[in-house]
Amino acid sequence: MRLGKPLVASTALALITASAATAQTLTIATVNNGDMIRMQGYSSQFTEQTGINVEWVTLEENVLRQRVTTDITTNGGQFDIMTIGMYETPIWGANGWLVPLDGLSDAYDVDDILPAMRDGLSHDGTLFAAPFYGESSMVMYRTDLMSAAGLEMPNAPTWGDIRNAAEAMHDPANDVYGVCLRGKPGWGEGGAFITVTANSFGARWFDMDWNAQFDQPEWEEALSFFVDLMNSYGPPGYATNGFNENLSLFQQGRCGMWIDATVAASFVTNPAESSVAESVGFALAPDNGLGRRSNWLWAWALAIPAGTQQADAALQFIEWATSKEYIEMVAANEGWANVPPGARTSLYETPEYLEVPFAQMTLDSINAADPTNPTVEPVPYVGIQFVAIPEFAGIATEVSQEFSAVYAGQQSVQQALANAQALTNDAMEAAGYR
């Protein structure tokens, strides 16, 4: 890829004439993250190329998951394209709820998709969603505050390093908090973060017989550590903070550290959006000395629900939005730091992109995530911040609500874990796992 190379319509796009598609309008459900909002701004170029109009339904993460899940399970047909991830895609593909993406053109180069992303968005070797961007999680921290405290962040920190740094940078009198982390209910919000934290403490959701493990000491240690860390050095009201809330706090200079999705790096280092853009460093997600880091693996991806009447046009949009040419277009207009990361091998072979400060750390974090071996002790499931079974979303949403009640001071760690143990085992028994 070369900076400034003009956007070239793919072979499949070129086959659609404007006259044939004038009357078509695609309805796309997506999450209100920055890269998705940027994509909306460029979608007029897709319309100019194809004559296909695009209508957006942009939703907060928890609401998006509810809406698309309801639509797909009822064959509602509200959406022609859905933004989903690695949890939903293999399950929905296996159920026949998604259109296989086996019609992508040769020019699209599906083999260029990073193996971790392609595998996570496939079922039985068939791709059912194309990654718009891929991510893991990592530490983003204020280099100026660390320097002032006389500390250096290790490239591969422990949770002890994180606590020490949070204590040193915590300055609530000046509206600066040592660490900002997700506490918001939702299996993919605060639930995802506490799950990967627990992984690094040796905890797991289930043993090999699908018995819930919240009554084990590793979970109590992990949850107690998180609560103490955030109550001591986190911002007020962290029980309701998710990705976007913490992004805003960090960009305002109110967080010494933020551990979250690698995709956030382009936003916290963008001078137009971040007041601390020139003072951000990056490190791997922390561990606890047990061989598992607290990083996840995820892709926000575009998929076609089986209920659409416009599968061909939907495929053309997906090919456009997740192509190499789209990446080059964003790079030409907004710089390489702002392209959607983590989806294509060729991006990490582009010299201009490798000069971006967080590019290599993002790739290292993605490569360090192993969804087939996510925990210290063996487990019967695949997934790092989720368990790849259909029942997980409902169970984990309830569990995350129990935990958020702890963060809000409404119940104890022990009570939350007891509730989580009971509701999880009840749900798994009802589903026939036990």
SULNORJO-V197109 format. One record per residue. RES is the residue in one small letter. PHI is phi as a letter, one per 30 degrees, with the letter a starting at -180 (999 if undefined). PSI is psi in whole degrees, -180 to 180 (none if undefined). Layout:
RES&PHI&PSI, RES&PHI&PSI
This chain:
m&999&147, r&b&137, l&e&131, g&j&-3, k&d&131, p&d&148, l&d&128, v&c&125, a&d&139, s&d&167, t&e&-43, a&d&-39, l&d&-39, a&d&-24, l&d&-16, i&c&124, t&c&151, a&d&-37, s&d&-33, a&d&-21, a&c&3, t&e&-40, a&d&-6, q&d&140, t&b&123, l&c&136, t&c&121, i&c&125, a&c&129, t&b&166, v&d&154, n&d&44, n&d&158, g&e&-42, d&d&-35, m&d&-38, i&d&-38, r&d&-42, m&e&-39, q&d&-37, g&d&-27, y&c&-8, s&d&-17, s&d&-28, q&d&-36, f&d&-43, t&d&-40, e&d&-37, q&d&-34, t&c&-20, g&i&2, i&c&122, n&d&158, v&b&130, e&c&136, w&c&138, v&c&102, t&c&122, l&b&152, e&d&150, e&e&-50, n&d&-40, v&d&-40, l&e&-48, r&d&-41, q&d&-46, r&d&-47, v&d&-33, t&d&-45, t&d&-43, d&d&-42, i&d&-37, t&d&-21, t&c&2, n&h&43, g&d&-31, g&i&20, q&d&-29, f&b&145, d&c&-26, i&b&138, m&b&143, t&c&112, i&b&-176, g&b&-161, m&d&-21, y&d&-53, e&d&-39, t&e&-54, p&d&-37, i&d&-48, w&d&-35, g&d&-42, a&d&-31, n&d&-3, g&i&20, w&d&-10, l&b&151, v&d&125, p&e&140, l&c&55, d&c&8, g&c&12, l&d&142, s&d&163, d&d&-37, a&d&-25, y&d&-33, d&i&69, v&d&-25, d&d&-12, d&d&-16, i&d&134, l&e&135, p&e&-40, a&d&-37, m&d&-43, r&d&-43, d&d&-41, g&d&-16, l&c&20, s&b&161, h&b&125, d&h&40, g&i&0, t&c&128, l&d&127, f&c&-7, a&a&144, a&c&129, p&d&124, f&d&-45, y&b&156, g&c&157, e&a&159, s&b&-153, s&b&155, m&a&172, v&d&129, m&c&127, y&b&159, r&d&110, t&d&-33, d&d&-41, l&d&-36, m&d&-42, s&d&-42, a&d&-30, a&d&-4, g&i&27, l&c&158, e&b&135, m&d&124, p&d&154, n&d&-31, a&b&78, p&d&160, t&c&168, w&d&-29, g&d&-40, d&d&-41, i&d&-44, r&d&-44, n&d&-42, a&d&-40, a&d&-43, e&d&-42, a&d&-33, m&c&-10, h&d&122, d&b&67, p&d&-25, a&d&-27, n&c&20, d&i&34, v&b&127, y&c&143, g&d&-38, v&a&140, c&c&122, l&b&158, r&d&132, g&b&-3, k&d&135, p&d&156, g&k&134, w&d&-30, g&c&-1, e&c&-107, g&d&-29, g&d&-39, a&d&-42, f&d&-46, i&d&-28, t&d&-46, v&d&-32, t&d&-46, a&d&-39, n&e&-43, s&d&-17, f&c&4, g&j&7, a&d&167, r&a&159, w&d&-43, f&b&151, d&d&-174, m&d&-12, d&c&17, w&i&29, n&d&132, a&d&148, q&c&17, f&d&-12, d&d&8, q&c&152, p&d&-27, e&d&-38, w&d&-42, e&d&-39, e&d&-45, a&d&-49, l&d&-38, s&d&-42, f&d&-47, f&d&-47, v&d&-44, d&d&-43, l&e&-48, m&d&-37, n&d&-30, s&d&-39, y&b&8, g&c&171, p&d&155, p&e&146, g&i&22, y&d&-16, a&d&-18, t&c&9, n&c&128, g&c&-157, f&e&-54, n&d&-36, e&d&-43, n&d&-34, l&e&-46, s&d&-44, l&d&-44, f&d&-44, q&d&-28, q&d&-3, g&i&22, r&c&5, c&b&131, g&d&-36, m&b&154, w&b&126, i&c&114, d&a&-164, a&e&136, t&e&-27, v&d&-21, a&d&-17, a&e&-38, s&d&-27, f&d&-37, v&d&-16, t&c&10, n&c&112, p&e&-25, a&d&-18, e&c&-23, s&b&128, s&d&-11, v&c&23, a&e&-32, e&d&1, s&b&47, v&c&128, g&c&168, f&b&146, a&b&162, l&d&153, a&e&146, p&d&159, d&b&-179, n&b&25, g&i&13, l&c&6, g&j&4, r&b&126, r&d&161, s&c&49, n&c&153, w&c&-178, l&b&129, w&a&155, a&b&133, w&d&119, a&b&161, l&c&128, a&b&159, i&c&115, p&d&145, a&d&-20, g&d&-5, t&d&152, q&c&5, q&b&48, a&d&-38, d&d&-46, a&d&-38, a&d&-40, l&d&-37, q&d&-39, f&d&-44, i&d&-41, e&d&-41, w&d&-49, a&d&-24, t&c&21, s&d&166, k&d&-36, e&d&-35, y&d&-43, i&e&-44, e&d&-37, m&d&-46, v&d&-42, a&d&-43, a&d&-35, n&c&-32, e&b&0, g&j&154, w&d&-28, a&d&-19, n&c&8, v&d&155, p&d&125, p&c&173, g&i&12, a&c&-33, r&b&138, t&d&-41, s&d&-28, l&d&-39, y&d&7, e&c&6, t&c&115, p&e&-41, e&d&-38, y&d&-36, l&d&-14, e&d&-15, v&d&132, p&e&-31, f&c&2, a&d&-51, q&d&-38, m&d&-36, t&d&-48, l&d&-41, d&d&-38, s&d&-43, i&d&-45, n&d&-23, a&d&-10, a&c&129, d&b&95, p&d&-15, t&d&-8, n&b&64, p&d&-13, t&b&166, v&d&-48, e&c&154, p&d&149, v&b&157, p&d&10, y&b&162, v&c&145, g&k&147, i&c&-62, q&c&4, f&b&165, v&c&123, a&d&63, i&b&150, p&e&-30, e&d&-14, f&d&-44, a&e&-45, g&d&-45, i&d&-49, a&d&-29, t&d&-43, e&d&-43, v&d&-42, s&d&-32, q&d&-39, e&d&-43, f&d&-41, s&d&-29, a&d&-33, v&d&-46, y&d&-32, a&d&1, g&i&20, q&c&-16, q&a&169, s&d&164, v&e&-45, q&d&-41, q&d&-41, a&d&-42, l&d&-37, a&d&-42, n&d&-43, a&d&-42, q&d&-46, a&d&-48, l&d&-34, t&d&-46, n&d&-38, d&d&-45, a&d&-40, m&d&-35, e&d&-43, a&d&-31, a&d&-5, g&j&14, y&d&-24, r&b&none
